[in-house]
């Protein structure tokens, strides 16, 4: 499990945008960021495979 903490929402959004390949991946991670902040008042992502799982969901054509 990898927990990535950020000092601000902007820093987190920039990091997410650099890591993902498509909008669906961005939305999933942004929602996790929002959820974590609502309940802990800390900007962080808990990546225990989610990023890889999100990558697997993309539709390859």
N, C-alpha and C positions, 0 to 999 in steps of 0.2 A: 504494500500500500504506500502510495506516495502522496503526501499532503503538501500542496504548494500554497504559500501565503503571499498576500499582496498588501501593499500599504494603502492602495486606493482602488476604487472601482475602475478608474481609467487605466491604471496599470494592468489590472486583471483583464479587462476587455482587450487591450492591446496584445497581451500575451496570448489570449485565446485566438484572436484573429491571425496571429502568426503561426499557430499550431495546426489549425484545421484546414481542410481542403474544400469544404462546401458549407453552405448556409445551415443545413440540418445539424451538422456537427457543432457549429457555432451556437445555435439555439440551445442544444442540450447542455453544453457547458455553461452558457450564460444563465440558464435556469438553475443549474446547480449552484452557481455563484450567488444568485439572488436568494435562494433557499437558505444557504449557509449563513448569509448575512442577516437574514430575518431572524434566525434562531440563535445566532451566536454573536452578532454584531462584529463579525470578523470576515474580511474578504479572503476566502480560500477555496481551493478545489481539492477534493479527495479523489485522487486517481488510483483506483485499485483495479485498473483494467478498463475503466469507462472509455478512455480515449481510444483504445484499440477496438472496443466493442462498437463505438460510434463509427469508426472507420469501416468496420465490416458491414455496417448497415447501408453504405452507399451503393447506389445502383450503377453497376458497371455496364456500359453499353458500347 
